[in-house]
Structure formats: structure tokens, C-alpha cells
Amino acid sequence: MFYNKAVMDAFERLRLLSHNADLDHDGPPPPACPQAPRVANLPIYFAARRGQRVPILKALLTSACERNCAYCPFRAGRDARRVTFRPAELAEATMALSRRGSIRGVLLSSGIAGGAQATQDRLLATAHLLRRQGFRDYLHLKLMPGAEKDQILEAMRLADRVSINLEAPSARLLRPLAPQKWFWRELLQPLRWAAEIRRTLDPQRYGRQRWPSLVTQFVVGAGRERDRDLLTLTEQLVRDLGLARVYFSPFRPISDTPLAQHPAESAARARRLYQAFFLLRDYGFRADELPWTPDGNLPPGDPKVVWAQTHLRPQPIEVNTAPREALLRIPGVGPRGAEAIMRARRAVRLRDAQQLRALGLPVDRMAPYILLDGRRPPQQLPLWAPS
């Protein structure tokens, strides 16, 4: 397929953006998409969509920004080349990639230029053009800090997912990182409006079968936030606003920013936060139940295993009688595993480890924390004793 000069120019500007920053996440940091080798230098990434890994274009309308966030490569005070698209240009380039089969979705975001509401209008115009030109793939639309309620409703009419980055878990912790952002009024309020729309309005009245999902993102390690701060707010967001995902982006220092000398955050910390997030969302845990160190952070290791070592080793769970919520506390048992156990035990008494293996369950992980008909199953001893 041949591209016209305008589209090729748009691709070049997208490449410039891709080399300047890792844009907003739609999941844990993904590898570049190998399905489109001729456009491999574009910001195209894999993301999980309905059980599949699909290529997603991540695009900014502009890398110019009026705000001076301390961690951002596009902050107003940084000497950096800026790239700007008109909505029609970005829509045309996105459609070209879609028709070629190089992408199956797009994440549209932007720096703030000309005010938050005007920037949001340009994002909405881009999304409108895409939908009118027949773009039926996944569309993730960012909400600008301070977006108005009617703009949020319009975004939810067009997108499959909408999000706004909270960046920090409180106004106090946000202030040193983003002094021009207002935590409650500009960031949390748009999420609340989006949740209210999902809760009170019929999507079919607006041409939708269902409303888009809501997500947010935190920058982890740029400030003095504790894991407990992040996960306590995360619990509230999932419970009260119905957020589908919360993303934890490990801080990476950017040259010529106030945090250029600040150390990078480890991927291990982000991984523990994700593990804890799923415990809160899918496994019935509360934030105050998670294992906390005295300084308010998660200890090393899988939080579920750390919790089980304290609570289940001395009092293992009888898999033949435990309710679903108790089964979900066992390391190695997820929602599907819990359902498999409950189906099996209606037909037969579970007495040995082989029955669990036949259900596809990781018995070696489960063994220290369970009883089978009143007995602990045999455990695989480690090859080496800890020194």
C-alpha cells in the first residue's frame, strides 16, 4: 500500500514522538509490535484486548504543553522539539495504519495547548473523524485535566475506554510533581463524572451497547508516595467509581527536567503493586489486609504469598468445604481455579493432590496452605535449603 505525502509526513512526526517518550500506558510497558515491520519506528505497541494481544497506536495531538510537570518530557520549561497535528491529519494517519492492518486500536492523548477544554475539543474532533471514516477498532481517549462534563459524555459516546492520569494518590503528593494541576477539581472530578454517567445514563440512548471502561495511572517513585497511599486510593476508585484498571508507571528520569537526577523506580515495585491491585479487584482483599512493612510499603515478594505465609500456614484451608472467597486466598488459586474446585467437590470428595492436578491447579504452590479431607498434601521440598 502506498501512502500520500501528507500521511508520510504525519508518520515522521509520530516517529519523533515515539523517540521522545513512552506515552500513556494502556497496560504494563509492552514491546514494539512486530506485526508491522515497515512501520516499526512508529509508537505501535501490543496491548491485551479481550484475551488477545493486539497492536495499538499511541499518539499525541501535540507534544507542546502549558503545564510544567516535573517528571514529563513535554513540560513547558524543557528545551525540546515539539510536534503538533491537526485532528484531520492524525485521523488520516491512523486510518492509513488501520486499513493496512498495522493497528487494531489507538490511544489518543495530548499535551495541553490553548487550555484544557480547547485541547479536549481537538481530541474529540479527532475521534469523531475516525468514527465517521469507519474506524471500528478499539479507541482509548484521554480526558484532559479540567475537562467539562459535557466533553466527558461526548468522549464516552465515542471511545471504548476513557482515562485521566491522577499521577499521585493525593493533592499533597501531587503538588511537588505537578504544581499546576489540581488533584480534586481537575483530575478526580472528571473520573467521578464519568462514573456518574456510567451509573445513571442508559448507553443505548447515546448509541452505545455499553459505556466505555474507566482507568487511571499513577507515576510510581517520582515522589514520596507509599504503596499504602496508592493502594488505599486504588481500592476506593475500584469500589466507588468502578474503575476497570489502575496502572502503575515506574518513574524514569528525563534529562533537562527537575527530576533528572532522581533515581529510576524498579520494575519489581510496579509488579508488586499490580499483584496487589488484582487482589483488591478480583480476590476480595481489602487494602488494610495487605501485608505492610512499618514504612507503609509492600514487602518483597508476591503479596498474596506473603499474606498466606502469615495467615494460612498455621491454619490451612480445607478445600472441600471452604467458600469461594476463602479459596481465592490460596496462592495459585484464581477465580477459574476456585470455580473448578467447587464444581469438582460437588461430584467427589477431594482427597489427594492428583485430583487437584487433574483440574489444572498448581498443587506445589497450594500445598503449604490447604487441607485435603483434613490432611495436608505432601509438599515438594526445595533442592537447596536456604542459607
matplotlib code that plots the C-alpha trace (Angstrom):
import matplotlib.pyplot as plt

x = [0.0, 1.3, 0.8, 0.4, 2.9, 0.7, 0.4, 4.1, 4.7, 2.4, 4.2, 7.5, 6.0, 4.7, 8.2, 9.6, 7.1, 7.9, 11.6, 10.9, 8.7, 6.9, 3.4, 0.4, 0.2, -2.7, -1.1, 2.3, 5.1, 4.7, 7.2, 7.2, 4.7, 6.4, 3.3, 4.1, 7.8, 7.6, 6.2, 8.2, 9.6, 6.1, 4.7, 2.8, 2.6, 0.8, -2.0, -4.4, -7.9, -10.5, -7.9, -5.8, -2.7, -3.3, -1.3, -2.3, -1.1, -0.2, -0.5, -0.3, -2.1, 0.7, 3.8, 3.6, 2.2, 1.4, 2.0, 5.3, 5.1, 8.5, 8.6, 7.3, 9.5, 6.9, 6.9, 6.7, 10.1, 12.0, 14.0, 12.6, 11.3, 7.5, 5.2, 1.6, -1.1, -4.4, -7.3, -7.7, -4.0, -3.9, -7.2, -5.9, -2.6, -4.5, -6.9, -4.0, -2.4, -5.8, -6.6, -3.1, -3.8, -0.8, -3.0, -6.2, -6.7, -5.5, -4.8, -5.3, -3.8, -2.3, -0.2, -2.3, -2.1, -4.6, -6.3, -7.7, -11.1, -9.9, -7.4, -10.2, -12.3, -9.5, -9.2, -13.0, -12.8, -10.1, -12.2, -15.3, -13.3, -12.1, -15.6, -17.1, -14.4, -15.3, -12.8, -14.5, -11.4, -10.5, -10.3, -8.9, -9.5, -7.7, -9.5, -7.6, -7.3, -10.2, -12.4, -16.0, -18.9, -20.4, -17.0, -16.7, -20.1, -19.1, -15.8, -17.8, -20.0, -17.0, -14.5, -14.1, -12.0, -11.5, -9.0, -7.3, -4.0, -4.1, -0.3, -0.2, -2.6, -3.3, -3.2, -0.3, 1.8, 0.8, 1.9, 5.7, 5.3, 2.7, 2.3, -0.2, -2.6, -5.5, -6.0, -9.6, -11.1, -9.1, -8.2, -10.6, -13.7, -13.7, -13.4, -16.4, -18.4, -17.6, -18.6, -21.8, -22.6, -22.0, -24.2, -27.2, -27.5, -28.7, -25.9, -28.4, -29.9, -26.5, -26.0, -23.9, -24.4, -22.4, -20.4, -16.6, -14.4, -12.6, -8.9, -6.2, -2.5, 0.0, 3.6, 5.4, 8.6, 8.8, 7.7, 7.3, 4.2, 3.9, 2.4, -0.3, -1.2, -1.5, -3.5, -5.8, -6.9, -7.0, -9.4, -11.7, -11.6, -12.5, -15.2, -16.8, -16.2, -16.0, -12.5, -11.5, -7.8, -5.2, -1.8, 1.4, 4.1, 7.6, 9.4, 12.2, 14.3, 14.2, 17.1, 16.5, 13.7, 13.7, 13.8, 16.7, 18.9, 16.1, 16.7, 14.5, 11.9, 12.3, 10.0, 9.7, 7.8, 5.4, 4.9, 4.0, 1.5, -0.1, -0.3, -1.9, -4.3, -5.7, -6.1, -8.3, -10.3, -10.7, -9.8, -11.8, -8.9, -9.1, -6.3, -5.9, -5.5, -2.5, 1.0, 2.6, 6.0, 6.4, 7.0, 3.8, 5.1, 4.7, 7.4, 9.4, 7.6, 4.1, 1.7, -0.7, 2.0, 3.4, -0.2, -0.7, 2.5, 1.3, -2.4, -2.8, 0.3, -0.8, -4.5, -4.7, -7.9, -10.0, -10.7, -13.8, -15.7, -14.2, -16.4, -15.3, -13.9, -11.6, -10.4, -9.4, -7.0, -4.9, -1.7, -2.1, -5.9, -7.7, -11.3, -11.3, -9.4, -11.9, -14.8, -13.1, -12.7, -16.3, -17.6, -15.3, -16.2, -19.9, -19.2, -16.5, -14.5, -11.1, -8.6, -5.3, -3.1, -3.6, -7.2, -6.2, -3.6, -6.3, -8.1, -5.1, -4.2, -0.6, -0.6, 3.0, 2.1, -1.1, 0.2, 1.5, -1.8, -4.5, -6.0, -7.4, -10.1, -8.4, -4.8, -2.0, -0.9, 2.7, 5.0, 7.8, 11.0, 13.4, 16.5, 18.7, 18.0, 18.1, 21.4]
y = [0.0, 3.5, 6.5, 10.1, 12.8, 14.2, 10.7, 10.1, 13.5, 12.5, 9.2, 11.1, 13.3, 10.2, 8.7, 11.9, 11.5, 7.8, 8.6, 11.3, 9.5, 6.4, 7.7, 6.9, 3.3, 1.0, -1.8, -2.8, -1.5, -3.5, -4.4, -2.8, -4.5, -7.0, -7.3, -4.1, -4.2, -1.4, 1.0, -0.4, 3.0, 4.3, 4.2, 0.9, -1.5, -4.6, -4.4, -7.0, -6.7, -9.4, -12.1, -11.2, -9.1, -6.5, -3.6, -0.2, 3.2, 5.6, 9.2, 12.7, 15.5, 17.8, 17.5, 21.2, 21.7, 24.7, 22.7, 22.2, 18.7, 17.8, 14.3, 15.0, 15.2, 17.6, 20.0, 23.7, 24.5, 21.9, 22.6, 20.0, 19.8, 20.0, 18.1, 19.1, 17.6, 18.9, 16.5, 15.7, 14.9, 12.5, 10.8, 10.3, 8.8, 6.5, 5.3, 4.6, 2.3, 0.7, 0.0, -1.6, -3.9, -2.4, -1.5, -2.6, 0.3, 3.8, 5.6, 9.4, 11.8, 15.3, 17.9, 20.9, 23.7, 26.6, 25.4, 22.1, 22.5, 23.5, 20.6, 18.2, 19.6, 18.7, 15.2, 14.8, 16.1, 13.5, 10.7, 12.0, 11.9, 8.4, 7.1, 8.8, 7.3, 3.9, 3.2, 0.4, -0.7, 0.0, 3.7, 4.8, 8.5, 10.6, 13.2, 16.4, 17.8, 20.1, 18.7, 19.7, 17.2, 17.5, 16.8, 13.7, 12.5, 13.0, 11.1, 8.2, 8.2, 7.7, 5.6, 2.1, 3.3, 6.7, 7.8, 10.6, 10.2, 11.0, 10.7, 10.8, 9.5, 12.8, 16.6, 16.9, 14.3, 15.7, 19.3, 18.9, 16.7, 18.8, 22.2, 23.4, 20.5, 20.5, 17.0, 17.2, 19.7, 18.8, 15.1, 13.3, 15.2, 14.1, 10.5, 11.0, 12.5, 9.6, 7.1, 9.0, 8.8, 5.0, 4.7, 6.9, 7.1, 4.4, 3.9, 2.9, 6.4, 7.5, 4.9, 2.5, -1.0, -0.3, 2.5, 2.5, 1.3, 3.8, 3.7, 5.8, 5.8, 6.7, 7.7, 5.5, 6.5, 10.2, 11.5, 10.3, 8.2, 4.9, 1.7, 2.0, 5.5, 4.2, 1.1, 2.7, 5.2, 2.4, 0.4, 3.4, 4.0, 0.4, 0.2, 3.7, 4.6, 1.2, 1.6, -1.3, -0.9, 1.2, 1.4, 1.9, 3.6, 3.3, 6.6, 7.1, 10.2, 12.5, 14.9, 18.6, 18.2, 18.9, 15.2, 14.4, 13.2, 11.3, 7.6, 5.4, 3.2, -0.6, -2.7, -5.0, -2.4, -1.8, -5.6, -5.9, -3.0, -4.8, -8.0, -6.2, -4.4, -7.7, -8.9, -5.8, -6.0, -9.8, -11.7, -10.0, -8.4, -5.1, -2.6, -2.8, -6.6, -6.5, -7.2, -3.8, -3.0, -0.4, 2.3, 1.6, -0.3, -3.9, -6.3, -8.1, -11.0, -11.8, -10.0, -12.9, -15.4, -13.1, -12.8, -16.6, -17.4, -15.4, -16.4, -19.8, -21.7, -22.1, -22.5, -24.1, -24.1, -27.2, -27.2, -29.5, -27.0, -23.6, -20.9, -19.3, -16.2, -18.4, -20.5, -17.3, -16.6, -19.7, -18.9, -20.4, -20.3, -17.7, -17.2, -20.0, -22.3, -21.6, -22.5, -25.7, -26.8, -26.0, -28.0, -31.0, -31.3, -31.4, -34.7, -36.2, -35.8, -34.2, -36.4, -36.3, -33.9, -35.7, -34.7, -31.1, -31.5, -33.0, -29.7, -27.9, -26.4, -25.7, -28.1, -27.3, -23.7, -24.5, -27.4, -25.4, -23.6, -26.3, -29.5, -32.3, -34.2, -33.0, -33.8, -31.6, -32.8, -33.8, -30.9, -30.7, -30.0, -27.4, -28.7, -26.5, -25.4, -21.6, -20.4]
z = [0.0, -0.9, 1.3, 0.2, 1.1, 3.9, 5.6, 5.3, 6.9, 9.7, 10.2, 10.5, 13.3, 15.0, 14.9, 16.6, 19.4, 19.8, 20.4, 22.9, 25.5, 26.5, 26.1, 28.4, 29.3, 28.3, 30.3, 31.6, 29.3, 26.1, 23.4, 20.0, 17.7, 15.3, 13.1, 11.3, 10.4, 7.8, 10.5, 13.4, 14.3, 15.0, 18.6, 18.0, 20.9, 21.9, 24.4, 25.8, 24.4, 25.2, 25.7, 22.6, 22.2, 19.5, 18.1, 19.4, 18.1, 20.9, 19.6, 20.9, 19.2, 20.4, 22.5, 23.3, 26.8, 29.1, 32.3, 34.0, 35.5, 37.0, 35.5, 32.0, 28.8, 27.3, 30.2, 29.2, 30.7, 28.8, 25.7, 23.3, 19.8, 19.7, 17.3, 16.6, 14.5, 13.3, 14.1, 10.4, 10.0, 12.9, 11.9, 8.3, 9.5, 12.0, 9.3, 6.9, 9.5, 10.3, 6.6, 6.2, 9.2, 11.1, 14.1, 15.7, 18.1, 19.0, 22.3, 21.7, 24.1, 24.1, 25.8, 27.0, 24.5, 24.4, 27.5, 28.7, 27.2, 23.8, 23.8, 24.7, 21.9, 19.4, 20.8, 20.4, 16.8, 16.0, 17.5, 15.6, 12.3, 13.0, 13.7, 10.7, 8.4, 9.6, 12.3, 14.4, 16.3, 19.9, 20.9, 24.2, 24.7, 27.3, 29.4, 29.9, 33.4, 33.9, 31.1, 31.3, 32.0, 28.5, 27.0, 29.1, 28.0, 24.3, 24.9, 26.4, 23.3, 21.1, 23.0, 24.3, 27.2, 28.8, 31.3, 33.1, 34.9, 38.6, 38.8, 42.6, 45.3, 47.0, 46.4, 48.9, 47.0, 43.6, 44.3, 44.0, 40.9, 39.0, 40.7, 38.1, 38.4, 40.9, 42.2, 43.2, 40.8, 37.6, 37.9, 40.3, 39.4, 35.7, 36.9, 39.2, 36.3, 34.1, 36.8, 37.3, 33.6, 33.7, 36.7, 35.8, 32.0, 29.6, 27.0, 24.3, 24.4, 23.2, 20.5, 22.7, 23.8, 26.9, 28.3, 28.0, 30.8, 33.1, 34.0, 35.6, 36.0, 38.8, 38.4, 40.9, 42.6, 41.4, 44.8, 48.4, 47.9, 49.8, 48.4, 51.1, 49.8, 46.2, 47.1, 49.6, 46.9, 44.3, 46.5, 46.7, 42.9, 42.1, 44.8, 44.4, 40.8, 39.1, 37.6, 35.4, 35.8, 37.6, 36.0, 37.9, 35.7, 37.2, 37.2, 34.7, 34.9, 31.8, 31.0, 31.4, 34.0, 37.7, 38.4, 36.0, 38.9, 40.8, 40.7, 38.5, 40.2, 40.0, 37.9, 40.9, 42.8, 40.0, 39.7, 43.4, 43.0, 40.1, 42.1, 45.0, 42.6, 41.4, 45.0, 45.6, 42.4, 41.9, 45.1, 47.8, 49.7, 51.4, 51.4, 55.2, 54.9, 52.6, 54.2, 55.0, 56.2, 59.0, 56.5, 54.6, 51.6, 50.4, 51.4, 48.7, 47.0, 45.8, 48.3, 48.2, 49.2, 51.9, 53.3, 53.1, 54.9, 57.9, 57.9, 56.1, 57.0, 60.7, 59.7, 56.2, 54.3, 53.8, 50.0, 50.4, 52.5, 52.1, 50.5, 47.2, 49.0, 51.1, 48.1, 46.4, 49.3, 48.5, 46.4, 43.0, 43.0, 40.9, 40.0, 37.5, 39.8, 42.6, 40.3, 39.2, 42.8, 43.7, 40.6, 41.3, 45.0, 44.2, 42.5, 44.6, 47.8, 47.1, 49.0, 47.1, 45.2, 41.9, 41.8, 42.0, 39.3, 37.1, 37.5, 36.2, 39.6, 40.7, 43.7, 44.7, 45.2, 47.1, 49.3, 52.3, 52.7, 52.2, 53.7, 51.6, 53.6, 56.8, 55.8, 54.5, 51.0, 50.5, 49.6, 47.1, 49.1, 47.7, 46.1, 48.3, 51.8, 52.3, 53.6]

ax = plt.figure().add_subplot(projection="3d")
ax.plot(x, y, z, "-o")
ax.set_aspect("equal")
plt.show()
